Amino acid sequence: MQTANRATHLPQTVEPRNPGMPLDLDWVMRANANRSAIERRAAQLPARRSVKKDHQAAWLARAISCIDLTTLAGDDTEGRVRRLCAKARQPVRADILEALGLPDLTVGAVCVYHDMIAPAVRFLDGSGIPVAAVSTGFPAGLSPFHLRVAEIGESVAAGAAEIDIVISRRHVLTGNWQALYDEMRAFREACGPAHVKAILATGELGTLQNVARASLVAMMAGADFIKTSTGKESVNATLPVSLVMIRAIRDYHEATGIRIGYKPAGGISKAKDAITYLALIKEELGRDWLSPHLFRFGASSLLGDIERQLEHHVTGAYSASWRHAMA
């Protein structure tokens, strides 16, 4: 019963799993990125996208449903995870959710380190909210390969329904696409029934062209989602990087018919930024991607700002940010 409950919000219950495909190096090497055009497109989006009142509230509620509420700190405790899971179950004050007509709104998932999987599963029991775990030597991905694969299996056995893996950046930086494909394929197989998100650590890949090529290779190897960052790099999610990855997803869908999810992570902390990302997804991929099974935010503080905006929408007053602590 517990497993069934956790599965109700899982992407693989809505979309077919990505089976992957043989590595197509011709396709990979054709992937390029026009930096000036990409940056121009990215700069235009927040300047011309503005939604107000009920429309803004609706977009923000959608953003909440797509959040992977995350704690990845060295001082994580069961108490902190319990409070985070309570926030995941009720992300906004109950009277505000009632006023919005969304009493059952929850986040998309709760994301934790391996040691916190068991308590997170326990605290989310019956909620339908899956537990995601970062894995494969997160965040650097430099532990021995067999240990990275084993870590995935341990996390799945502990109850994680989604696994956020990190790739070896050196494979991208040296253009060793076969090695990246083989690594990602092994990670995908180790995940078994668990949904797999491939973290590219785009801030460490050097160029937008590398981002485009790494995105394609990860999808060819079976990634169900591609994700920008660990949140630990000096540069995390950005609109130009997102545009490159989203267009790679679009190309993969056009070629294979398989929809791959997208997860920007790190540095997205304001409600207005969340709306900008949702608008980008809608314009580039379409409405099908505006749901938790194909889009997630990797965030923690973002929810607090969204809650403040929704409280203002309902009551006409802003509350202090400290009243919306995550854990």
C-alpha positions as a Python dict, from the first residue, in 0.01 Angstrom:
ca = {
    (1, 'M'): (0, 0, 0),
    (2, 'Q'): (282, 234, 84),
    (3, 'T'): (448, 171, -253),
    (4, 'A'): (122, 235, -437),
    (5, 'N'): (77, 563, -256),
    (6, 'R'): (427, 676, -344),
    (7, 'A'): (370, 585, -707),
    (8, 'T'): (62, 801, -761),
    (9, 'H'): (262, 1113, -853),
    (10, 'L'): (549, 942, -1030),
    (11, 'P'): (636, 1046, -1387),
    (12, 'Q'): (652, 688, -1509),
    (13, 'T'): (286, 634, -1421),
    (14, 'V'): (193, 904, -1676),
    (15, 'E'): (463, 892, -1943),
    (16, 'P'): (631, 586, -2097),
    (17, 'R'): (982, 530, -1963),
    (18, 'N'): (1260, 639, -2193),
    (19, 'P'): (1411, 313, -2325),
    (20, 'G'): (1703, 499, -2473),
    (21, 'M'): (1863, 421, -2807),
    (22, 'P'): (2204, 333, -2949),
    (23, 'L'): (2453, 616, -2929),
    (24, 'D'): (2424, 823, -3250),
    (25, 'L'): (2752, 1013, -3268),
    (26, 'D'): (2657, 1182, -3596),
    (27, 'W'): (2355, 1339, -3425),
    (28, 'V'): (2558, 1432, -3120),
    (29, 'M'): (2831, 1603, -3323),
    (30, 'R'): (2574, 1797, -3526),
    (31, 'A'): (2442, 1956, -3207),
    (32, 'N'): (2561, 2316, -3182),
    (33, 'A'): (2460, 2626, -2987),
    (34, 'N'): (2451, 2984, -3117),
    (35, 'R'): (2539, 3165, -2795),
    (36, 'S'): (2440, 3515, -2908),
    (37, 'A'): (2100, 3403, -3037),
    (38, 'I'): (2038, 3191, -2727),
    (39, 'E'): (2130, 3473, -2488),
    (40, 'R'): (1915, 3719, -2684),
    (41, 'R'): (1613, 3488, -2665),
    (42, 'A'): (1674, 3424, -2295),
    (43, 'A'): (1701, 3796, -2218),
    (44, 'Q'): (1373, 3875, -2389),
    (45, 'L'): (1159, 3630, -2194),
    (46, 'P'): (1150, 3786, -1844),
    (47, 'A'): (1125, 4136, -1996),
    (48, 'R'): (804, 4062, -2186),
    (49, 'R'): (631, 3804, -1970),
    (50, 'S'): (408, 3948, -1697),
    (51, 'V'): (104, 3783, -1542),
    (52, 'K'): (-112, 3939, -1273),
    (53, 'K'): (-381, 3859, -1017),
    (54, 'D'): (-567, 3530, -1070),
    (55, 'H'): (-344, 3431, -1361),
    (56, 'Q'): (-33, 3484, -1151),
    (57, 'A'): (-179, 3280, -865),
    (58, 'A'): (-257, 2995, -1105),
    (59, 'W'): (97, 2994, -1244),
    (60, 'L'): (243, 3000, -893),
    (61, 'A'): (24, 2710, -781),
    (62, 'R'): (146, 2515, -1083),
    (63, 'A'): (503, 2598, -987),
    (64, 'I'): (448, 2458, -636),
    (65, 'S'): (322, 2130, -780),
    (66, 'C'): (648, 2104, -977),
    (67, 'I'): (892, 2164, -690),
    (68, 'D'): (1130, 1895, -571),
    (69, 'L'): (1149, 2028, -215),
    (70, 'T'): (1510, 1970, -123),
    (71, 'T'): (1745, 1950, 173),
    (72, 'L'): (2103, 1852, 95),
    (73, 'A'): (2300, 1980, 391),
    (74, 'G'): (2570, 1813, 593),
    (75, 'D'): (2374, 1881, 912),
    (76, 'D'): (2046, 1723, 795),
    (77, 'T'): (1861, 1540, 1071),
    (78, 'E'): (1543, 1335, 1089),
    (79, 'G'): (1378, 1632, 1258),
    (80, 'R'): (1460, 1861, 968),
    (81, 'V'): (1339, 1603, 716),
    (82, 'R'): (1016, 1554, 914),
    (83, 'R'): (947, 1928, 901),
    (84, 'L'): (1034, 1941, 530),
    (85, 'C'): (794, 1654, 458),
    (86, 'A'): (519, 1831, 654),
    (87, 'K'): (581, 2135, 433),
    (88, 'A'): (568, 1913, 124),
    (89, 'R'): (228, 1780, 230),
    (90, 'Q'): (94, 2131, 297),
    (91, 'P'): (317, 2374, 108),
    (92, 'V'): (97, 2677, 177),
    (93, 'R'): (-112, 2773, 480),
    (94, 'A'): (-441, 2581, 479),
    (95, 'D'): (-671, 2886, 470),
    (96, 'I'): (-487, 3024, 166),
    (97, 'L'): (-514, 2692, -17),
    (98, 'E'): (-888, 2684, 62),
    (99, 'A'): (-929, 3038, -71),
    (100, 'L'): (-751, 2936, -390),
    (101, 'G'): (-970, 2629, -426),
    (102, 'L'): (-663, 2400, -402),
    (103, 'P'): (-686, 2229, -62),
    (104, 'D'): (-496, 1920, -183),
    (105, 'L'): (-201, 2098, -346),
    (106, 'T'): (137, 1935, -273),
    (107, 'V'): (489, 1961, -409),
    (108, 'G'): (621, 1722, -674),
    (109, 'A'): (871, 1532, -458),
    (110, 'V'): (1106, 1557, -161),
    (111, 'C'): (1477, 1526, -245),
    (112, 'V'): (1733, 1412, 14),
    (113, 'Y'): (2065, 1235, 64),
    (114, 'H'): (2065, 855, 93),
    (115, 'D'): (2069, 846, 474),
    (116, 'M'): (1748, 1050, 490),
    (117, 'I'): (1547, 832, 246),
    (118, 'A'): (1394, 603, 510),
    (119, 'P'): (1266, 883, 735),
    (120, 'A'): (1138, 1078, 435),
    (121, 'V'): (946, 773, 309),
    (122, 'R'): (801, 728, 658),
    (123, 'F'): (698, 1092, 697),
    (124, 'L'): (539, 1101, 349),
    (125, 'D'): (349, 773, 385),
    (126, 'G'): (3, 801, 230),
    (127, 'S'): (69, 1142, 74),
    (128, 'G'): (141, 1028, -282),
    (129, 'I'): (459, 1239, -277),
    (130, 'P'): (764, 1043, -397),
    (131, 'V'): (1107, 1056, -238),
    (132, 'A'): (1398, 1145, -466),
    (133, 'A'): (1758, 1073, -367),
    (134, 'V'): (2078, 1224, -500),
    (135, 'S'): (2326, 954, -584),
    (136, 'T'): (2647, 846, -764),
    (137, 'G'): (2885, 1039, -544),
    (138, 'F'): (2682, 1359, -546),
    (139, 'P'): (2782, 1635, -605),
    (140, 'A'): (3124, 1572, -766),
    (141, 'G'): (3060, 1221, -900),
    (142, 'L'): (3423, 1122, -842),
    (143, 'S'): (3387, 816, -620),
    (144, 'P'): (3478, 474, -767),
    (145, 'F'): (3240, 370, -1042),
    (146, 'H'): (3127, 46, -878),
    (147, 'L'): (3040, 237, -561),
    (148, 'R'): (2836, 489, -758),
    (149, 'V'): (2636, 209, -918),
    (150, 'A'): (2593, 36, -584),
    (151, 'E'): (2475, 358, -422),
    (152, 'I'): (2187, 373, -669),
    (153, 'G'): (2079, 22, -575),
    (154, 'E'): (2098, 101, -205),
    (155, 'S'): (1882, 411, -248),
    (156, 'V'): (1620, 227, -453),
    (157, 'A'): (1610, -50, -191),
    (158, 'A'): (1565, 213, 82),
    (159, 'G'): (1252, 343, -89),
    (160, 'A'): (1361, 619, -325),
    (161, 'A'): (1127, 630, -623),
    (162, 'E'): (1341, 882, -812),
    (163, 'I'): (1722, 896, -839),
    (164, 'D'): (1912, 1212, -930),
    (165, 'I'): (2250, 1096, -1063),
    (166, 'V'): (2552, 1309, -1152),
    (167, 'I'): (2754, 1249, -1466),
    (168, 'S'): (3134, 1252, -1493),
    (169, 'R'): (3205, 1600, -1626),
    (170, 'R'): (3544, 1489, -1761),
    (171, 'H'): (3373, 1276, -2025),
    (172, 'V'): (3205, 1588, -2164),
    (173, 'L'): (3512, 1810, -2135),
    (174, 'T'): (3725, 1557, -2324),
    (175, 'G'): (3454, 1472, -2578),
    (176, 'N'): (3442, 1106, -2472),
    (177, 'W'): (3076, 1060, -2560),
    (178, 'Q'): (3094, 680, -2563),
    (179, 'A'): (3218, 680, -2202),
    (180, 'L'): (2940, 919, -2099),
    (181, 'Y'): (2682, 702, -2276),
    (182, 'D'): (2810, 381, -2114),
    (183, 'E'): (2816, 541, -1769),
    (184, 'M'): (2464, 679, -1801),
    (185, 'R'): (2338, 347, -1937),
    (186, 'A'): (2478, 165, -1634),
    (187, 'F'): (2316, 417, -1400),
    (188, 'R'): (1982, 378, -1580),
    (189, 'E'): (1994, 1, -1546),
    (190, 'A'): (2084, 23, -1178),
    (191, 'C'): (1779, 244, -1115),
    (192, 'G'): (1545, -35, -1222),
    (193, 'P'): (1188, 91, -1171),
    (194, 'A'): (1303, 419, -1018),
    (195, 'H'): (1280, 731, -1229),
    (196, 'V'): (1625, 866, -1320),
    (197, 'K'): (1725, 1232, -1354),
    (198, 'A'): (2066, 1300, -1507),
    (199, 'I'): (2241, 1602, -1351),
    (200, 'L'): (2473, 1755, -1609),
    (201, 'A'): (2636, 2016, -1380),
    (202, 'T'): (2613, 2262, -1668),
    (203, 'G'): (2815, 2529, -1490),
    (204, 'E'): (3118, 2300, -1520),
    (205, 'L'): (3077, 2191, -1883),
    (206, 'G'): (3252, 2488, -2041),
    (207, 'T'): (3029, 2567, -2340),
    (208, 'L'): (2664, 2565, -2443),
    (209, 'Q'): (2762, 2325, -2723),
    (210, 'N'): (2885, 2080, -2460),
    (211, 'V'): (2554, 2122, -2276),
    (212, 'A'): (2359, 2039, -2594),
    (213, 'R'): (2569, 1731, -2668),
    (214, 'A'): (2568, 1602, -2311),
    (215, 'S'): (2189, 1643, -2302),
    (216, 'L'): (2147, 1429, -2613),
    (217, 'V'): (2385, 1157, -2492),
    (218, 'A'): (2210, 1135, -2154),
    (219, 'M'): (1873, 1095, -2323),
    (220, 'M'): (2006, 838, -2569),
    (221, 'A'): (2135, 640, -2270),
    (222, 'G'): (1791, 634, -2107),
    (223, 'A'): (1760, 939, -1881),
    (224, 'D'): (1397, 1011, -1795),
    (225, 'F'): (1482, 1370, -1698),
    (226, 'I'): (1779, 1593, -1761),
    (227, 'K'): (1871, 1839, -1487),
    (228, 'T'): (2095, 2143, -1492),
    (229, 'S'): (2288, 2137, -1169),
    (230, 'T'): (2360, 1991, -830),
    (231, 'G'): (2307, 2332, -672),
    (232, 'K'): (2664, 2312, -544),
    (233, 'E'): (2839, 2462, -848),
    (234, 'S'): (2934, 2830, -872),
    (235, 'V'): (2691, 2867, -1166),
    (236, 'N'): (2368, 2669, -1156),
    (237, 'A'): (2044, 2698, -1355),
    (238, 'T'): (2032, 2982, -1610),
    (239, 'L'): (1787, 3066, -1886),
    (240, 'P'): (2043, 3021, -2169),
    (241, 'V'): (2140, 2675, -2044),
    (242, 'S'): (1773, 2589, -1997),
    (243, 'L'): (1695, 2693, -2354),
    (244, 'V'): (1970, 2467, -2489),
    (245, 'M'): (1855, 2168, -2283),
    (246, 'I'): (1488, 2224, -2361),
    (247, 'R'): (1556, 2234, -2732),
    (248, 'A'): (1755, 1912, -2705),
    (249, 'I'): (1449, 1758, -2536),
    (250, 'R'): (1230, 1885, -2820),
    (251, 'D'): (1463, 1735, -3082),
    (252, 'Y'): (1472, 1402, -2900),
    (253, 'H'): (1093, 1394, -2879),
    (254, 'E'): (1057, 1473, -3249),
    (255, 'A'): (1298, 1193, -3338),
    (256, 'T'): (1177, 923, -3096),
    (257, 'G'): (829, 1020, -2976),
    (258, 'I'): (952, 999, -2614),
    (259, 'R'): (896, 1295, -2382),
    (260, 'I'): (1190, 1367, -2153),
    (261, 'G'): (1144, 1578, -1841),
    (262, 'Y'): (1343, 1886, -1746),
    (263, 'K'): (1463, 2006, -1405),
    (264, 'P'): (1639, 2339, -1351),
    (265, 'A'): (1807, 2342, -1009),
    (266, 'G'): (2006, 2587, -804),
    (267, 'G'): (1960, 2961, -777),
    (268, 'I'): (1586, 2975, -850),
    (269, 'S'): (1449, 3142, -538),
    (270, 'K'): (1194, 3402, -654),
    (271, 'A'): (834, 3351, -762),
    (272, 'K'): (881, 3572, -1068),
    (273, 'D'): (1170, 3352, -1182),
    (274, 'A'): (954, 3041, -1150),
    (275, 'I'): (694, 3198, -1378),
    (276, 'T'): (964, 3284, -1632),
    (277, 'Y'): (1082, 2921, -1641),
    (278, 'L'): (725, 2795, -1679),
    (279, 'A'): (667, 3039, -1965),
    (280, 'L'): (985, 2918, -2135),
    (281, 'I'): (869, 2557, -2105),
    (282, 'K'): (525, 2641, -2247),
    (283, 'E'): (667, 2831, -2544),
    (284, 'E'): (941, 2583, -2633),
    (285, 'L'): (784, 2246, -2546),
    (286, 'G'): (411, 2309, -2508),
    (287, 'R'): (150, 2263, -2237),
    (288, 'D'): (217, 1888, -2203),
    (289, 'W'): (539, 1968, -2018),
    (290, 'L'): (371, 2199, -1763),
    (291, 'S'): (314, 1923, -1509),
    (292, 'P'): (517, 1741, -1241),
    (293, 'H'): (570, 1432, -1454),
    (294, 'L'): (772, 1635, -1707),
    (295, 'F'): (895, 1942, -1522),
    (296, 'R'): (1045, 2000, -1178),
    (297, 'F'): (1221, 2280, -995),
    (298, 'G'): (1509, 2174, -773),
    (299, 'A'): (1453, 2423, -493),
    (300, 'S'): (1402, 2496, -127),
    (301, 'S'): (1374, 2871, -68),
    (302, 'L'): (1159, 2917, -381),
    (303, 'L'): (852, 2781, -203),
    (304, 'G'): (875, 3044, 70),
    (305, 'D'): (863, 3331, -179),
    (306, 'I'): (575, 3174, -371),
    (307, 'E'): (383, 3132, -45),
    (308, 'R'): (433, 3502, 34),
    (309, 'Q'): (301, 3598, -309),
    (310, 'L'): (-6, 3377, -273),
    (311, 'E'): (-76, 3516, 73),
    (312, 'H'): (-64, 3865, -73),
    (313, 'H'): (-300, 3757, -351),
    (314, 'V'): (-556, 3628, -100),
    (315, 'T'): (-520, 3879, 184),
    (316, 'G'): (-369, 4188, 20),
    (317, 'A'): (-77, 4188, 265),
    (318, 'Y'): (277, 4052, 255),
    (319, 'S'): (407, 3854, 549),
    (320, 'A'): (766, 3842, 670),
    (321, 'S'): (979, 3582, 495),
    (322, 'W'): (1076, 3420, 826),
    (323, 'R'): (715, 3304, 867),
    (324, 'H'): (762, 3064, 574),
    (325, 'A'): (1056, 2851, 685),
    (326, 'M'): (1109, 2527, 496),
    (327, 'A'): (1237, 2306, 778),
}
